[in-house]
Amino acid sequence: MAAAVALFLLPMAFDLILSSRAAPFRYFAADAFYYHTVARNIVELGFPTFDQSFATNGFHPLWQLTLAALYALVEGAGGSEMFYLYASLALGALAIAGSIGLLASTLTLGGRPLPPSFSLIAVGAYGCLALPAWLLAYGYLNPHEGALPLYGTLFSYANGMESAFALFWHAVLLRLIADPRWRSWGFGLAIGTCALLTTLSRLDHALLVAPVLGYAVVHAERERRRTGDRAAWSAALCACGVFASLLGAYLVINYLYAGSAMPISGSAKSTFPRPHLGGVRWLFGLVSRSPLAPGWLDSFCRVAQLVVPALFALAWLAHRPAGTTRRHIQRLWLDEGTDLALSLTAFGVLLLSAYDFSFVPTGAIGPWYTPVSVVFVSVVVLRLVQDIPALSEPRATGWQLVLCALLCVTVFISLHRRESYHREFADLYLHDAARMLKHYRGQRVKLVEADDGIVAFSTGLPCISYFGFTDDIESARARRSGAWLSLLRKRGIDRWVTLAYAPPCRARASTHCDAKFVQGIEQVFGIEHSNFSVEYRSEHTRLTVVSFAEQPQPAAVSVGHSQ
């Protein structure tokens, strides 16, 4: 277990210590800057807001509040914002390291040895399966983000997002189920609390914990009918009561301060209860195109994290130990300890994959959506390895540890540490934001940001998200009714800014906007192309500010220069 933790933490620690200040940005997922912006605003303005004026609930609450507390702690201690960014990465990495220890403990219950291959969990079974896709598409550069890291490794979940907390709290839940005390109300309290924390870490993971709570109820009733003992009901009711009451309290608080019980971001990304066929189309496009085709790797990382864990979940539930002839449906009642925990997790993985595949547009599914499902693949493989004596020797030999270390370090250096990944994010934060602020010095600037928070975080300017994931309730309703442009006018927002997505101009100092970008603006705003002009264009990054006036007017183009 110590080797697995070391092979996860040490490569990242050496990379961050020995690299420049741009290093953290190649770890952060793009959407992490929504969290960082809201965290700073909570500390400085006293309430959760992205645009610095209106409350939002467009975030997963446990990670968001933790980051706000971390920002306040760093600021109170006199630390810099850059130190806060390093600290947020360290916090996520430590949570994942904790989950590695918990998974090791879960797998070794009942005296089973921990296979030497556990040392590879930083790369993981899913990472090994995805590795050929990255090798086939090696050299591909995502036009918005650069060279993509190997998604699905534990390294990729140290990303400034809620992934780390989801992994940690679900690992705690898994460990509890693997050594159950169903007759104790204290055990029920622990189960309900961990299920709640897993859900508050990532709200759609309520689907992952639902089978656990359901099993607690079914098991309690089964025990009552079999023995007449109602003790198991105390644990079941305690678990379900804690989970339901506190989750309900969160939804009420959401409604009271933000006007919507469900997070705005979830509503913006979900079509529930109306299923869509987007997942099927993406899957068909994935298998029908060459891995060398532009965008194939982007499609793979979105689709594979839903399909591969679901296939492993089905395989686990269909698996029967040799020598038994009982029906598969009975295995859940016969499973104990670790196997029971994995069976319940398998049902949750299937529920989550089915929901995301059916109700979440595939293009909106980020690589951080399913950390528990992806790690489940590794845990299932390791559990099956434990049943193979030749592969489950209790002590790893020296050469086995060396091979594991070489594989982890090689994958980290060649496929995770991608220098071009979010390089422009770092350039904007460290250099270009100051140039933009100098250009707009003395002006009252409010922006529509067509990125995922990096401009708002880097500049500190009031921004409203083009994508709507951090909207307030009034803005969300205005979008649905087609009155968003009127709302922007009312709020004094008359500029559009982008760094990574759909760069609007072909030439550095041109007022001509790229047609595809303009079509996107027109679909949202419903105004003519003639009302757009490029107001600011950085000379160093793709940062561009486009003004949209009520009437066509001549454009004055300013090209940023180094200070």
HUQUI-V657220 format. One record per residue. N is the residue number from 1. RES is the residue in one small letter. PSI is psi in degrees with one decimal (* if undefined). BURIAL is + if it has 16 or more other C-alpha atoms within 10 Angstrom, else -. Layout:
BEGIN
n=N res=RES psi=PSI burial=BURIAL
n=N res=RES psi=PSI burial=BURIAL
END
This chain:
BEGIN
n=1 res=m psi=-41.5 burial=+
n=2 res=a psi=-38.2 burial=-
n=3 res=a psi=-40.4 burial=-
n=4 res=a psi=-43.9 burial=+
n=5 res=v psi=-43.3 burial=+
n=6 res=a psi=-41.9 burial=-
n=7 res=l psi=-15.7 burial=+
n=8 res=f psi=-48.5 burial=+
n=9 res=l psi=-41.9 burial=+
n=10 res=l psi=-43.9 burial=-
n=11 res=p psi=-42.1 burial=+
n=12 res=m psi=-40.6 burial=+
n=13 res=a psi=-47.2 burial=-
n=14 res=f psi=-39.5 burial=-
n=15 res=d psi=-47.5 burial=-
n=16 res=l psi=-35.4 burial=+
n=17 res=i psi=-39.9 burial=-
n=18 res=l psi=-10.0 burial=-
n=19 res=s psi=175.5 burial=-
n=20 res=s psi=179.0 burial=-
n=21 res=r psi=-9.0 burial=-
n=22 res=a psi=-12.3 burial=+
n=23 res=a psi=-43.6 burial=+
n=24 res=p psi=-28.1 burial=+
n=25 res=f psi=-22.5 burial=+
n=26 res=r psi=-3.7 burial=+
n=27 res=y psi=-38.3 burial=+
n=28 res=f psi=133.0 burial=+
n=29 res=a psi=153.8 burial=+
n=30 res=a psi=-42.4 burial=+
n=31 res=d psi=-8.5 burial=+
n=32 res=a psi=-25.6 burial=+
n=33 res=f psi=-15.2 burial=+
n=34 res=y psi=-49.1 burial=+
n=35 res=y psi=-47.2 burial=+
n=36 res=h psi=-38.8 burial=+
n=37 res=t psi=-46.2 burial=+
n=38 res=v psi=-39.4 burial=+
n=39 res=a psi=-45.9 burial=+
n=40 res=r psi=-41.1 burial=+
n=41 res=n psi=-34.5 burial=+
n=42 res=i psi=-44.2 burial=+
n=43 res=v psi=-44.1 burial=+
n=44 res=e psi=-28.8 burial=-
n=45 res=l psi=-15.6 burial=-
n=46 res=g psi=4.3 burial=-
n=47 res=f psi=157.7 burial=+
n=48 res=p psi=111.5 burial=+
n=49 res=t psi=146.3 burial=+
n=50 res=f psi=-40.1 burial=+
n=51 res=d psi=6.3 burial=+
n=52 res=q psi=7.3 burial=+
n=53 res=s psi=-38.5 burial=+
n=54 res=f psi=140.9 burial=+
n=55 res=a psi=143.2 burial=+
n=56 res=t psi=154.0 burial=+
n=57 res=n psi=24.3 burial=+
n=58 res=g psi=60.9 burial=+
n=59 res=f psi=163.0 burial=+
n=60 res=h psi=123.8 burial=+
n=61 res=p psi=-38.6 burial=+
n=62 res=l psi=-46.3 burial=+
n=63 res=w psi=-39.0 burial=+
n=64 res=q psi=-45.9 burial=+
n=65 res=l psi=-34.0 burial=+
n=66 res=t psi=-42.8 burial=-
n=67 res=l psi=-37.7 burial=+
n=68 res=a psi=-42.3 burial=+
n=69 res=a psi=-40.1 burial=+
n=70 res=l psi=-42.4 burial=+
n=71 res=y psi=-44.1 burial=+
n=72 res=a psi=-39.9 burial=+
n=73 res=l psi=-46.0 burial=-
n=74 res=v psi=-43.9 burial=+
n=75 res=e psi=-40.5 burial=+
n=76 res=g psi=-29.7 burial=-
n=77 res=a psi=2.1 burial=-
n=78 res=g psi=13.4 burial=-
n=79 res=g psi=158.7 burial=-
n=80 res=s psi=165.3 burial=-
n=81 res=e psi=-32.1 burial=-
n=82 res=m psi=-37.9 burial=-
n=83 res=f psi=-38.7 burial=-
n=84 res=y psi=-41.7 burial=+
n=85 res=l psi=-44.0 burial=+
n=86 res=y psi=-42.4 burial=+
n=87 res=a psi=-35.8 burial=+
n=88 res=s psi=-37.8 burial=+
n=89 res=l psi=-42.9 burial=+
n=90 res=a psi=-40.2 burial=+
n=91 res=l psi=-46.5 burial=+
n=92 res=g psi=-41.7 burial=+
n=93 res=a psi=-40.5 burial=+
n=94 res=l psi=-36.8 burial=+
n=95 res=a psi=-40.2 burial=+
n=96 res=i psi=-40.0 burial=+
n=97 res=a psi=-39.7 burial=+
n=98 res=g psi=-38.4 burial=+
n=99 res=s psi=-33.4 burial=+
n=100 res=i psi=-45.8 burial=+
n=101 res=g psi=-40.7 burial=+
n=102 res=l psi=-39.5 burial=+
n=103 res=l psi=-38.2 burial=+
n=104 res=a psi=-42.9 burial=+
n=105 res=s psi=-39.6 burial=+
n=106 res=t psi=-42.9 burial=+
n=107 res=l psi=-24.5 burial=+
n=108 res=t psi=4.4 burial=-
n=109 res=l psi=147.5 burial=-
n=110 res=g psi=11.9 burial=-
n=111 res=g psi=6.8 burial=-
n=112 res=r psi=139.7 burial=-
n=113 res=p psi=152.0 burial=+
n=114 res=l psi=119.3 burial=+
n=115 res=p psi=146.9 burial=+
n=116 res=p psi=-28.4 burial=+
n=117 res=s psi=-11.5 burial=+
n=118 res=f psi=-26.4 burial=+
n=119 res=s psi=-19.2 burial=+
n=120 res=l psi=8.4 burial=+
n=121 res=i psi=-21.8 burial=+
n=122 res=a psi=-35.4 burial=+
n=123 res=v psi=-48.8 burial=+
n=124 res=g psi=162.9 burial=+
n=125 res=a psi=-41.1 burial=+
n=126 res=y psi=-42.8 burial=+
n=127 res=g psi=-39.6 burial=+
n=128 res=c psi=-38.5 burial=+
n=129 res=l psi=-35.1 burial=-
n=130 res=a psi=-18.3 burial=+
n=131 res=l psi=-45.8 burial=+
n=132 res=p psi=-35.0 burial=-
n=133 res=a psi=-42.6 burial=+
n=134 res=w psi=-35.2 burial=+
n=135 res=l psi=-39.3 burial=-
n=136 res=l psi=-35.4 burial=-
n=137 res=a psi=17.9 burial=+
n=138 res=y psi=134.3 burial=-
n=139 res=g psi=-12.4 burial=-
n=140 res=y psi=135.5 burial=+
n=141 res=l psi=117.8 burial=+
n=142 res=n psi=129.0 burial=-
n=143 res=p psi=-18.6 burial=-
n=144 res=h psi=-31.5 burial=+
n=145 res=e psi=-14.2 burial=+
n=146 res=g psi=-159.4 burial=+
n=147 res=a psi=124.3 burial=+
n=148 res=l psi=135.8 burial=+
n=149 res=p psi=164.0 burial=+
n=150 res=l psi=99.8 burial=+
n=151 res=y psi=142.4 burial=+
n=152 res=g psi=-11.1 burial=+
n=153 res=t psi=162.4 burial=+
n=154 res=l psi=-28.4 burial=+
n=155 res=f psi=-39.8 burial=+
n=156 res=s psi=-14.8 burial=+
n=157 res=y psi=-3.8 burial=+
n=158 res=a psi=73.2 burial=+
n=159 res=n psi=13.1 burial=+
n=160 res=g psi=3.5 burial=+
n=161 res=m psi=-174.6 burial=+
n=162 res=e psi=-4.4 burial=+
n=163 res=s psi=-44.1 burial=+
n=164 res=a psi=-43.6 burial=+
n=165 res=f psi=-37.3 burial=+
n=166 res=a psi=-43.2 burial=+
n=167 res=l psi=-44.1 burial=+
n=168 res=f psi=-51.8 burial=+
n=169 res=w psi=-30.9 burial=+
n=170 res=h psi=-33.0 burial=+
n=171 res=a psi=-38.0 burial=+
n=172 res=v psi=-45.0 burial=+
n=173 res=l psi=-42.4 burial=+
n=174 res=l psi=-42.1 burial=+
n=175 res=r psi=-38.4 burial=+
n=176 res=l psi=-44.0 burial=+
n=177 res=i psi=-32.3 burial=+
n=178 res=a psi=-18.2 burial=+
n=179 res=d psi=68.3 burial=+
n=180 res=p psi=154.1 burial=+
n=181 res=r psi=68.8 burial=-
n=182 res=w psi=-14.5 burial=+
n=183 res=r psi=1.3 burial=+
n=184 res=s psi=129.4 burial=+
n=185 res=w psi=-27.8 burial=+
n=186 res=g psi=-37.8 burial=-
n=187 res=f psi=-41.1 burial=+
n=188 res=g psi=-40.7 burial=+
n=189 res=l psi=-43.1 burial=+
n=190 res=a psi=-42.5 burial=+
n=191 res=i psi=-48.1 burial=+
n=192 res=g psi=-39.9 burial=+
n=193 res=t psi=-45.4 burial=+
n=194 res=c psi=-36.9 burial=+
n=195 res=a psi=-40.3 burial=+
n=196 res=l psi=-45.6 burial=+
n=197 res=l psi=-34.8 burial=+
n=198 res=t psi=-42.7 burial=+
n=199 res=t psi=-42.5 burial=+
n=200 res=l psi=-20.7 burial=+
n=201 res=s psi=-43.1 burial=+
n=202 res=r psi=113.5 burial=+
n=203 res=l psi=-32.9 burial=+
n=204 res=d psi=-8.6 burial=+
n=205 res=h psi=2.3 burial=+
n=206 res=a psi=-30.8 burial=+
n=207 res=l psi=-29.7 burial=+
n=208 res=l psi=-36.1 burial=+
n=209 res=v psi=-12.7 burial=+
n=210 res=a psi=-43.6 burial=+
n=211 res=p psi=-30.7 burial=+
n=212 res=v psi=-48.9 burial=+
n=213 res=l psi=-38.8 burial=+
n=214 res=g psi=-40.5 burial=-
n=215 res=y psi=-37.3 burial=-
n=216 res=a psi=-41.8 burial=+
n=217 res=v psi=-47.1 burial=+
n=218 res=v psi=-41.5 burial=-
n=219 res=h psi=-41.3 burial=+
n=220 res=a psi=-43.9 burial=+
n=221 res=e psi=-38.0 burial=+
n=222 res=r psi=-41.4 burial=+
n=223 res=e psi=-37.2 burial=+
n=224 res=r psi=-42.1 burial=-
n=225 res=r psi=-33.6 burial=-
n=226 res=r psi=-39.5 burial=-
n=227 res=t psi=-12.6 burial=-
n=228 res=g psi=0.7 burial=-
n=229 res=d psi=127.9 burial=-
n=230 res=r psi=9.5 burial=-
n=231 res=a psi=-36.7 burial=-
n=232 res=a psi=-23.7 burial=+
n=233 res=w psi=-29.5 burial=+
n=234 res=s psi=-41.8 burial=+
n=235 res=a psi=-44.2 burial=+
n=236 res=a psi=-47.0 burial=+
n=237 res=l psi=-36.9 burial=+
n=238 res=c psi=-45.1 burial=+
n=239 res=a psi=-50.3 burial=+
n=240 res=c psi=-37.3 burial=+
n=241 res=g psi=-46.2 burial=+
n=242 res=v psi=-47.1 burial=+
n=243 res=f psi=-51.9 burial=+
n=244 res=a psi=-41.6 burial=-
n=245 res=s psi=-43.4 burial=-
n=246 res=l psi=-35.3 burial=-
n=247 res=l psi=-38.8 burial=+
n=248 res=g psi=-39.3 burial=-
n=249 res=a psi=-40.0 burial=-
n=250 res=y psi=-43.5 burial=+
n=251 res=l psi=-38.2 burial=-
n=252 res=v psi=-45.5 burial=+
n=253 res=i psi=-42.0 burial=-
n=254 res=n psi=-48.3 burial=+
n=255 res=y psi=-39.5 burial=+
n=256 res=l psi=-38.6 burial=-
n=257 res=y psi=-23.5 burial=-
n=258 res=a psi=-6.8 burial=+
n=259 res=g psi=3.9 burial=+
n=260 res=s psi=126.8 burial=+
n=261 res=a psi=-43.4 burial=+
n=262 res=m psi=145.8 burial=+
n=263 res=p psi=139.3 burial=+
n=264 res=i psi=-39.1 burial=+
n=265 res=s psi=-41.2 burial=+
n=266 res=g psi=-41.2 burial=+
n=267 res=s psi=-35.0 burial=+
n=268 res=a psi=-26.0 burial=+
n=269 res=k psi=-9.7 burial=+
n=270 res=s psi=142.8 burial=+
n=271 res=t psi=4.6 burial=-
n=272 res=f psi=134.4 burial=-
n=273 res=p psi=17.8 burial=-
n=274 res=r psi=109.3 burial=-
n=275 res=p psi=159.6 burial=+
n=276 res=h psi=167.4 burial=+
n=277 res=l psi=12.2 burial=-
n=278 res=g psi=-39.8 burial=+
n=279 res=g psi=-40.5 burial=+
n=280 res=v psi=-42.6 burial=-
n=281 res=r psi=-41.7 burial=-
n=282 res=w psi=-40.8 burial=+
n=283 res=l psi=-42.2 burial=+
n=284 res=f psi=-42.8 burial=-
n=285 res=g psi=-33.0 burial=-
n=286 res=l psi=-45.2 burial=+
n=287 res=v psi=-17.8 burial=-
n=288 res=s psi=-10.6 burial=-
n=289 res=r psi=160.5 burial=-
n=290 res=s psi=143.4 burial=-
n=291 res=p psi=-17.8 burial=+
n=292 res=l psi=-8.3 burial=-
n=293 res=a psi=143.7 burial=-
n=294 res=p psi=132.1 burial=-
n=295 res=g psi=-5.6 burial=+
n=296 res=w psi=-42.3 burial=+
n=297 res=l psi=-36.2 burial=+
n=298 res=d psi=-43.5 burial=+
n=299 res=s psi=-41.5 burial=+
n=300 res=f psi=-46.6 burial=+
n=301 res=c psi=-25.4 burial=+
n=302 res=r psi=-43.0 burial=+
n=303 res=v psi=-41.7 burial=+
n=304 res=a psi=-34.5 burial=+
n=305 res=q psi=-14.4 burial=+
n=306 res=l psi=-41.7 burial=+
n=307 res=v psi=-47.3 burial=+
n=308 res=v psi=-50.4 burial=+
n=309 res=p psi=-35.7 burial=+
n=310 res=a psi=-39.6 burial=+
n=311 res=l psi=-40.4 burial=-
n=312 res=f psi=-34.5 burial=+
n=313 res=a psi=-43.4 burial=+
n=314 res=l psi=-41.1 burial=-
n=315 res=a psi=-40.4 burial=-
n=316 res=w psi=-44.6 burial=+
n=317 res=l psi=-27.8 burial=+
n=318 res=a psi=-11.4 burial=-
n=319 res=h psi=137.4 burial=-
n=320 res=r psi=132.2 burial=-
n=321 res=p psi=146.8 burial=-
n=322 res=a psi=140.0 burial=-
n=323 res=g psi=-2.8 burial=-
n=324 res=t psi=152.0 burial=-
n=325 res=t psi=12.6 burial=-
n=326 res=r psi=152.7 burial=-
n=327 res=r psi=148.0 burial=-
n=328 res=h psi=-35.1 burial=-
n=329 res=i psi=-21.4 burial=-
n=330 res=q psi=-13.5 burial=-
n=331 res=r psi=-33.7 burial=+
n=332 res=l psi=-35.2 burial=+
n=333 res=w psi=-23.2 burial=-
n=334 res=l psi=-22.1 burial=-
n=335 res=d psi=146.4 burial=-
n=336 res=e psi=158.5 burial=+
n=337 res=g psi=-129.1 burial=+
n=338 res=t psi=-41.0 burial=+
n=339 res=d psi=-38.3 burial=+
n=340 res=l psi=-44.9 burial=+
n=341 res=a psi=-41.0 burial=+
n=342 res=l psi=-36.3 burial=+
n=343 res=s psi=-43.7 burial=+
n=344 res=l psi=-39.4 burial=+
n=345 res=t psi=-37.9 burial=+
n=346 res=a psi=-43.4 burial=+
n=347 res=f psi=-41.9 burial=+
n=348 res=g psi=-39.9 burial=+
n=349 res=v psi=-41.9 burial=+
n=350 res=l psi=-42.0 burial=+
n=351 res=l psi=-45.4 burial=+
n=352 res=l psi=-43.7 burial=+
n=353 res=s psi=-42.2 burial=+
n=354 res=a psi=-41.2 burial=-
n=355 res=y psi=-51.1 burial=+
n=356 res=d psi=-40.1 burial=+
n=357 res=f psi=-32.8 burial=+
n=358 res=s psi=-29.2 burial=+
n=359 res=f psi=-6.2 burial=+
n=360 res=v psi=121.5 burial=+
n=361 res=p psi=128.3 burial=+
n=362 res=t psi=-34.0 burial=+
n=363 res=g psi=-17.8 burial=-
n=364 res=a psi=-2.0 burial=-
n=365 res=i psi=112.0 burial=+
n=366 res=g psi=162.2 burial=+
n=367 res=p psi=-3.4 burial=+
n=368 res=w psi=6.2 burial=+
n=369 res=y psi=-34.3 burial=+
n=370 res=t psi=52.8 burial=+
n=371 res=p psi=-40.9 burial=+
n=372 res=v psi=-42.6 burial=+
n=373 res=s psi=-42.3 burial=+
n=374 res=v psi=-44.3 burial=+
n=375 res=v psi=-28.1 burial=+
n=376 res=f psi=-36.2 burial=+
n=377 res=v psi=-46.3 burial=+
n=378 res=s psi=-42.1 burial=+
n=379 res=v psi=-40.2 burial=+
n=380 res=v psi=-45.6 burial=+
n=381 res=v psi=-44.4 burial=+
n=382 res=l psi=-39.3 burial=+
n=383 res=r psi=-39.1 burial=+
n=384 res=l psi=-34.6 burial=-
n=385 res=v psi=-34.3 burial=+
n=386 res=q psi=-23.6 burial=+
n=387 res=d psi=1.6 burial=-
n=388 res=i psi=102.6 burial=-
n=389 res=p psi=-38.5 burial=-
n=390 res=a psi=-22.1 burial=-
n=391 res=l psi=-0.7 burial=-
n=392 res=s psi=37.0 burial=+
n=393 res=e psi=135.7 burial=+
n=394 res=p psi=-25.0 burial=-
n=395 res=r psi=128.1 burial=-
n=396 res=a psi=137.8 burial=+
n=397 res=t psi=165.8 burial=-
n=398 res=g psi=-41.7 burial=-
n=399 res=w psi=-30.6 burial=-
n=400 res=q psi=-43.6 burial=-
n=401 res=l psi=-38.3 burial=+
n=402 res=v psi=-43.9 burial=-
n=403 res=l psi=-42.7 burial=-
n=404 res=c psi=-43.3 burial=+
n=405 res=a psi=-42.4 burial=+
n=406 res=l psi=-42.6 burial=-
n=407 res=l psi=-47.1 burial=-
n=408 res=c psi=-46.7 burial=+
n=409 res=v psi=-38.9 burial=+
n=410 res=t psi=-45.8 burial=-
n=411 res=v psi=-42.4 burial=+
n=412 res=f psi=-49.1 burial=+
n=413 res=i psi=-42.1 burial=-
n=414 res=s psi=-29.4 burial=-
n=415 res=l psi=-9.8 burial=+
n=416 res=h psi=-43.9 burial=+
n=417 res=r psi=78.5 burial=+
n=418 res=r psi=112.2 burial=+
n=419 res=e psi=-33.8 burial=-
n=420 res=s psi=-9.2 burial=-
n=421 res=y psi=115.4 burial=+
n=422 res=h psi=29.3 burial=+
n=423 res=r psi=-37.4 burial=+
n=424 res=e psi=-30.3 burial=+
n=425 res=f psi=-46.3 burial=+
n=426 res=a psi=-42.9 burial=+
n=427 res=d psi=-39.4 burial=+
n=428 res=l psi=-50.0 burial=+
n=429 res=y psi=-44.0 burial=+
n=430 res=l psi=-26.5 burial=-
n=431 res=h psi=-54.8 burial=+
n=432 res=d psi=-27.3 burial=+
n=433 res=a psi=-39.7 burial=+
n=434 res=a psi=-36.4 burial=-
n=435 res=r psi=-41.5 burial=+
n=436 res=m psi=-43.3 burial=+
n=437 res=l psi=-35.4 burial=-
n=438 res=k psi=-39.8 burial=-
n=439 res=h psi=-37.7 burial=-
n=440 res=y psi=15.8 burial=-
n=441 res=r psi=131.6 burial=-
n=442 res=g psi=-5.9 burial=-
n=443 res=q psi=150.3 burial=-
n=444 res=r psi=102.7 burial=-
n=445 res=v psi=126.2 burial=-
n=446 res=k psi=138.0 burial=+
n=447 res=l psi=150.0 burial=+
n=448 res=v psi=118.9 burial=+
n=449 res=e psi=117.1 burial=+
n=450 res=a psi=49.9 burial=+
n=451 res=d psi=-166.1 burial=+
n=452 res=d psi=42.6 burial=+
n=453 res=g psi=-10.5 burial=+
n=454 res=i psi=-35.7 burial=+
n=455 res=v psi=-45.0 burial=+
n=456 res=a psi=-42.9 burial=+
n=457 res=f psi=-41.0 burial=+
n=458 res=s psi=-39.3 burial=+
n=459 res=t psi=-26.0 burial=+
n=460 res=g psi=6.4 burial=+
n=461 res=l psi=151.1 burial=+
n=462 res=p psi=123.5 burial=+
n=463 res=c psi=143.2 burial=+
n=464 res=i psi=139.6 burial=+
n=465 res=s psi=130.6 burial=+
n=466 res=y psi=-35.3 burial=+
n=467 res=f psi=-16.0 burial=+
n=468 res=g psi=8.7 burial=+
n=469 res=f psi=-20.2 burial=+
n=470 res=t psi=29.8 burial=+
n=471 res=d psi=157.9 burial=+
n=472 res=d psi=171.1 burial=+
n=473 res=i psi=-34.6 burial=+
n=474 res=e psi=-42.8 burial=-
n=475 res=s psi=-41.2 burial=+
n=476 res=a psi=-41.6 burial=+
n=477 res=r psi=-36.3 burial=-
n=478 res=a psi=-37.6 burial=-
n=479 res=r psi=-46.1 burial=+
n=480 res=r psi=-30.6 burial=-
n=481 res=s psi=-1.8 burial=-
n=482 res=g psi=16.4 burial=-
n=483 res=a psi=24.2 burial=+
n=484 res=w psi=-38.5 burial=+
n=485 res=l psi=-42.0 burial=+
n=486 res=s psi=-38.9 burial=-
n=487 res=l psi=-41.7 burial=-
n=488 res=l psi=-42.9 burial=+
n=489 res=r psi=-44.0 burial=-
n=490 res=k psi=-35.4 burial=-
n=491 res=r psi=1.8 burial=-
n=492 res=g psi=27.1 burial=-
n=493 res=i psi=118.1 burial=+
n=494 res=d psi=19.8 burial=+
n=495 res=r psi=150.6 burial=+
n=496 res=w psi=132.1 burial=+
n=497 res=v psi=142.7 burial=+
n=498 res=t psi=147.4 burial=+
n=499 res=l psi=-56.1 burial=+
n=500 res=a psi=-35.0 burial=+
n=501 res=y psi=130.6 burial=+
n=502 res=a psi=68.1 burial=+
n=503 res=p psi=128.8 burial=+
n=504 res=p psi=-17.5 burial=+
n=505 res=c psi=139.0 burial=+
n=506 res=r psi=-35.4 burial=-
n=507 res=a psi=150.3 burial=-
n=508 res=r psi=-47.4 burial=+
n=509 res=a psi=39.3 burial=+
n=510 res=s psi=146.6 burial=+
n=511 res=t psi=-0.4 burial=+
n=512 res=h psi=126.7 burial=+
n=513 res=c psi=139.5 burial=+
n=514 res=d psi=136.1 burial=-
n=515 res=a psi=-41.0 burial=-
n=516 res=k psi=-41.0 burial=-
n=517 res=f psi=-42.7 burial=-
n=518 res=v psi=-40.6 burial=+
n=519 res=q psi=-38.1 burial=+
n=520 res=g psi=-42.1 burial=-
n=521 res=i psi=-44.0 burial=+
n=522 res=e psi=-35.5 burial=-
n=523 res=q psi=-35.1 burial=-
n=524 res=v psi=-46.4 burial=-
n=525 res=f psi=-26.5 burial=+
n=526 res=g psi=32.3 burial=-
n=527 res=i psi=161.6 burial=+
n=528 res=e psi=153.8 burial=+
n=529 res=h psi=-30.8 burial=+
n=530 res=s psi=-15.6 burial=-
n=531 res=n psi=-0.5 burial=+
n=532 res=f psi=142.0 burial=+
n=533 res=s psi=144.5 burial=+
n=534 res=v psi=117.6 burial=+
n=535 res=e psi=-32.8 burial=+
n=536 res=y psi=134.8 burial=+
n=537 res=r psi=119.3 burial=+
n=538 res=s psi=145.3 burial=+
n=539 res=e psi=-11.7 burial=+
n=540 res=h psi=-28.5 burial=+
n=541 res=t psi=-176.0 burial=+
n=542 res=r psi=10.0 burial=+
n=543 res=l psi=124.9 burial=+
n=544 res=t psi=136.4 burial=+
n=545 res=v psi=126.3 burial=+
n=546 res=v psi=127.1 burial=+
n=547 res=s psi=146.6 burial=+
n=548 res=f psi=108.6 burial=+
n=549 res=a psi=160.6 burial=-
n=550 res=e psi=-31.3 burial=-
n=551 res=q psi=147.3 burial=-
n=552 res=p psi=139.3 burial=-
n=553 res=q psi=154.7 burial=-
n=554 res=p psi=145.9 burial=-
n=555 res=a psi=135.4 burial=-
n=556 res=a psi=114.8 burial=-
n=557 res=v psi=131.4 burial=+
n=558 res=s psi=130.0 burial=+
n=559 res=v psi=125.4 burial=+
n=560 res=g psi=148.7 burial=+
n=561 res=h psi=156.6 burial=-
n=562 res=s psi=146.4 burial=-
n=563 res=q psi=* burial=-
END
